[in-house]
Amino acid sequence: MRKLCLLAAFISPLACAQVVSVEANSLMRLPNTASTLQLEKLVVADYGTLLVPSNVTELSVGELQLGHEARIAIVPGEQALDMKVIRARFADGSRITAHGAPGTYEKAARAGRNLNLQFKTLEAPRLIVDARGGTGAPGFVGLDGANGQEPGCTWGQAGHGFDGSDGSNGQPGAPGALVRLEVPREFPAELIKVDVAGGAGGAAGPGGKPGAGGKSKGCLVYRADGGKNGKPGADGQPGPAGAAGSVTVQRL
């Protein structure tokens, strides 16, 4: 990578032609200082990954080379990414990923990033794009039931264990992306593999454990019986899958 040129490009992305190289088995992140980036040449070596931030909405590349199992990983974002490449050459197993993020207990799952991809010339055993939606957040675990009180020798019976509460349902998966491809007329359709499936629904929350009944207790005159255990809470339901996205292919 031309460090001086790259530094200038961080300040003004169009200030000079820029060459970016990602070494094998390494990760590099493009700058997030501008929404539009222009690269003269981009090379991602075998098993390398180039990360494109969410604020980048336009990426122009003169020459793109992806090595074996190399990736361009696009972070989820609200705006679509327009990526235009003049000359592209992909090795076996290379791919572009723009899948959504899985949901958590604090955040909902995110949809796959919408993409507009244009390749003027393309050499590849396959053009693989993964723009699936993120998996839904799991359901909350039900609360465990409290244990029953032990009996006394001069009063009452042992307390019953309390029931566990029900687990909550998993959250919906996020939608797949809307992907628009522009590829050379001669590139075979059977070599285009684009996955825009909706994310799987979140796992069901398991029900809470039952509380134990108060234990049996021996007294001088009699033995106090133990209390019954509570019932376990019911498991929630898995969340529904997200809606599938769409793929449009246009020939140049």
C-alpha positions as CSV (number, residue, x, y, z in Angstrom):
1,M,0.0,0.0,0.0
2,R,1.3,3.4,-0.8
3,K,1.2,4.9,2.7
4,L,1.7,8.6,1.6
5,C,-1.0,8.3,-1.0
6,L,-3.3,6.5,1.4
7,L,-2.8,9.2,4.0
8,A,-3.8,11.8,1.5
9,A,-6.7,9.8,0.4
10,F,-8.0,9.7,4.0
11,I,-8.2,13.5,3.9
12,S,-9.4,13.7,0.3
13,P,-10.3,10.3,-1.2
14,L,-9.9,11.6,-4.8
15,A,-6.6,13.4,-4.1
16,C,-4.5,10.7,-5.8
17,A,-4.7,7.2,-7.3
18,Q,-4.6,4.7,-4.4
19,V,-3.3,1.2,-4.3
20,V,-4.4,-1.0,-1.4
21,S,-3.1,-4.4,-0.6
22,V,-4.3,-6.9,2.0
23,E,-1.7,-9.5,3.0
24,A,-2.5,-13.2,3.2
25,N,-4.4,-14.3,6.4
26,S,-4.8,-10.7,7.5
27,L,-7.6,-8.1,8.0
28,M,-7.6,-4.5,6.8
29,R,-10.3,-1.9,7.3
30,L,-10.9,0.9,4.9
31,P,-11.0,4.4,6.4
32,N,-14.4,5.6,7.6
33,T,-13.6,9.3,7.1
34,A,-15.5,9.6,3.8
35,S,-18.5,8.0,2.3
36,T,-16.9,7.9,-1.2
37,L,-13.6,6.1,-1.9
38,Q,-11.8,5.6,-5.2
39,L,-9.0,3.0,-5.5
40,E,-6.7,2.5,-8.5
41,K,-6.0,-1.1,-7.5
42,L,-7.2,-3.4,-4.7
43,V,-5.5,-6.7,-4.0
44,V,-6.7,-9.1,-1.3
45,A,-4.3,-12.0,-0.9
46,D,-5.3,-15.6,0.0
47,Y,-7.5,-15.8,3.1
48,G,-7.3,-12.1,3.5
49,T,-10.3,-9.8,4.4
50,L,-11.0,-6.2,3.5
51,L,-13.5,-4.6,5.8
52,V,-15.8,-1.9,4.3
53,P,-17.3,0.4,7.0
54,S,-21.0,1.1,7.2
55,N,-20.6,4.8,6.3
56,V,-19.0,4.0,2.9
57,T,-21.7,4.2,0.3
58,E,-19.6,4.5,-2.9
59,L,-16.5,2.4,-3.7
60,S,-14.9,2.7,-7.2
61,V,-12.0,0.3,-8.1
62,G,-10.0,0.3,-11.2
63,E,-8.5,-3.2,-10.8
64,L,-9.7,-5.8,-8.2
65,Q,-7.9,-9.0,-7.4
66,L,-9.2,-11.5,-4.8
67,G,-7.0,-14.4,-3.9
68,H,-8.1,-17.9,-2.8
69,E,-10.8,-17.7,-0.1
70,A,-10.3,-13.9,0.1
71,R,-13.2,-11.7,1.2
72,I,-14.6,-8.2,0.9
73,A,-16.7,-8.0,4.1
74,I,-19.2,-5.1,4.0
75,V,-20.5,-3.9,7.4
76,P,-24.3,-3.6,7.7
77,G,-25.7,-0.2,7.1
78,E,-28.9,1.7,6.4
79,Q,-27.7,3.0,3.0
80,A,-26.9,0.7,0.0
81,L,-23.3,0.4,-1.1
82,D,-22.5,1.2,-4.8
83,M,-19.4,-0.7,-5.8
84,K,-18.1,-0.2,-9.4
85,V,-15.1,-2.2,-10.7
86,I,-13.5,-1.9,-14.1
87,R,-11.5,-5.1,-14.1
88,A,-12.1,-7.9,-11.6
89,R,-10.3,-11.2,-11.2
90,F,-11.4,-13.6,-8.4
91,A,-9.7,-16.9,-7.3
92,D,-11.6,-20.0,-6.2
93,G,-13.5,-19.5,-2.9
94,S,-13.3,-15.7,-2.9
95,R,-16.5,-13.8,-2.1
96,I,-18.2,-10.6,-1.2
97,T,-20.1,-10.7,2.1
98,A,-22.7,-8.2,3.2
99,H,-24.8,-10.3,5.6
100,G,-26.6,-8.7,8.5
101,A,-25.7,-8.8,12.2
102,P,-27.3,-11.3,14.6
103,G,-29.6,-9.9,17.2
104,T,-28.8,-9.7,20.9
105,Y,-30.8,-9.1,24.0
106,E,-30.2,-5.4,23.6
107,K,-30.4,-5.0,19.8
108,A,-32.6,-6.4,17.1
109,A,-31.0,-8.3,14.2
110,R,-29.8,-6.3,11.2
111,A,-30.7,-6.8,7.6
112,G,-28.2,-7.7,4.9
113,R,-26.6,-4.6,3.3
114,N,-28.3,-3.6,0.0
115,L,-25.7,-3.7,-2.8
116,N,-25.3,-2.3,-6.3
117,L,-22.4,-4.2,-7.8
118,Q,-21.0,-3.4,-11.3
119,F,-18.2,-5.4,-12.9
120,K,-17.1,-4.1,-16.4
121,T,-14.9,-7.2,-16.9
122,L,-14.9,-10.3,-14.7
123,E,-12.8,-13.4,-14.5
124,A,-14.0,-15.8,-11.8
125,P,-14.8,-19.5,-11.3
126,R,-17.8,-18.2,-9.4
127,L,-19.2,-14.9,-8.3
128,I,-20.3,-15.4,-4.7
129,V,-22.2,-12.8,-2.8
130,D,-23.6,-13.5,0.7
131,A,-26.2,-10.9,1.8
132,R,-28.3,-12.8,4.1
133,G,-30.2,-11.2,7.0
134,G,-29.0,-11.6,10.6
135,T,-30.3,-14.2,13.0
136,G,-33.0,-13.0,15.4
137,A,-32.2,-12.5,19.0
138,P,-32.9,-15.4,21.3
139,G,-35.8,-15.4,23.8
140,F,-35.3,-14.6,27.4
141,V,-34.8,-17.5,29.8
142,G,-37.7,-17.9,32.3
143,L,-37.1,-17.2,36.0
144,D,-36.5,-20.2,38.2
145,G,-39.2,-20.9,40.8
146,A,-38.4,-20.3,44.5
147,N,-37.9,-23.2,46.8
148,G,-40.6,-24.0,49.4
149,Q,-39.9,-23.4,53.1
150,E,-39.0,-26.3,55.4
151,P,-41.6,-27.3,57.9
152,G,-41.4,-26.6,61.6
153,C,-41.9,-29.2,64.4
154,T,-44.7,-27.2,66.0
155,W,-46.4,-25.5,63.1
156,G,-47.6,-26.1,59.6
157,Q,-46.4,-28.2,56.7
158,A,-43.5,-27.8,54.3
159,G,-44.1,-25.1,51.6
160,H,-44.6,-26.1,48.0
161,G,-41.9,-25.1,45.5
162,F,-43.0,-22.3,43.2
163,D,-43.4,-22.8,39.4
164,G,-40.7,-21.5,37.0
165,S,-41.9,-18.8,34.7
166,D,-42.2,-19.3,31.0
167,G,-39.4,-18.5,28.5
168,S,-40.1,-15.8,26.0
169,N,-40.3,-16.3,22.2
170,G,-37.3,-15.7,20.0
171,Q,-37.2,-12.5,17.9
172,P,-37.7,-12.4,14.1
173,G,-34.7,-12.8,11.8
174,A,-33.8,-9.8,9.7
175,P,-34.5,-9.5,6.0
176,G,-32.1,-10.4,3.3
177,A,-30.6,-7.7,1.1
178,L,-31.6,-6.2,-2.2
179,V,-28.8,-7.0,-4.6
180,R,-28.4,-5.5,-8.1
181,L,-25.6,-7.0,-10.2
182,E,-24.2,-5.7,-13.5
183,V,-21.9,-8.2,-15.1
184,P,-20.4,-8.7,-18.6
185,R,-22.8,-10.3,-21.1
186,E,-20.5,-13.3,-21.6
187,F,-20.2,-14.2,-17.9
188,P,-22.2,-17.5,-17.4
189,A,-25.4,-17.1,-15.3
190,E,-24.8,-20.5,-13.6
191,L,-21.6,-19.1,-12.0
192,I,-23.5,-16.3,-10.2
193,K,-24.3,-17.4,-6.6
194,V,-26.1,-14.8,-4.5
195,D,-27.7,-15.6,-1.2
196,V,-30.3,-13.1,0.1
197,A,-32.2,-15.4,2.4
198,G,-33.8,-13.9,5.5
199,G,-32.1,-14.5,8.8
200,A,-33.2,-17.5,10.9
201,G,-35.5,-16.7,13.8
202,G,-34.1,-16.4,17.3
203,A,-34.0,-19.5,19.5
204,A,-36.8,-20.0,22.0
205,G,-36.1,-19.0,25.5
206,P,-36.1,-22.0,27.9
207,G,-38.6,-22.1,30.7
208,G,-37.4,-21.5,34.3
209,K,-36.5,-24.4,36.5
210,P,-39.1,-25.5,39.1
211,G,-38.6,-24.6,42.8
212,A,-38.0,-27.5,45.2
213,G,-40.5,-28.2,47.9
214,G,-39.5,-27.8,51.5
215,K,-37.6,-30.9,52.7
216,S,-39.0,-33.4,55.0
217,K,-38.0,-32.9,58.7
218,G,-37.8,-35.4,61.5
219,C,-39.2,-34.2,64.9
220,L,-39.4,-35.8,68.4
221,V,-43.0,-37.0,68.1
222,Y,-43.6,-37.1,64.3
223,R,-42.0,-36.5,61.0
224,A,-43.1,-33.5,58.9
225,D,-43.7,-34.3,55.3
226,G,-41.8,-32.4,52.6
227,G,-43.6,-30.1,50.2
228,K,-44.2,-30.8,46.5
229,N,-41.9,-29.4,43.9
230,G,-43.1,-26.7,41.6
231,K,-43.6,-27.1,37.8
232,P,-41.0,-26.0,35.2
233,G,-41.9,-23.1,33.0
234,A,-42.8,-23.7,29.4
235,D,-40.3,-23.0,26.7
236,G,-41.0,-20.1,24.4
237,Q,-41.4,-20.4,20.6
238,P,-38.6,-19.9,18.0
239,G,-38.8,-16.6,16.2
240,P,-40.0,-16.4,12.6
241,A,-37.4,-16.2,9.8
242,G,-36.8,-12.9,8.1
243,A,-38.1,-12.1,4.7
244,A,-35.9,-13.0,1.7
245,G,-34.3,-10.2,-0.3
246,S,-34.1,-10.0,-4.1
247,V,-31.5,-10.3,-6.8
248,T,-31.5,-8.5,-10.1
249,V,-28.9,-9.3,-12.8
250,Q,-28.2,-6.9,-15.7
251,R,-25.9,-7.6,-18.6
252,L,-23.4,-5.0,-19.7
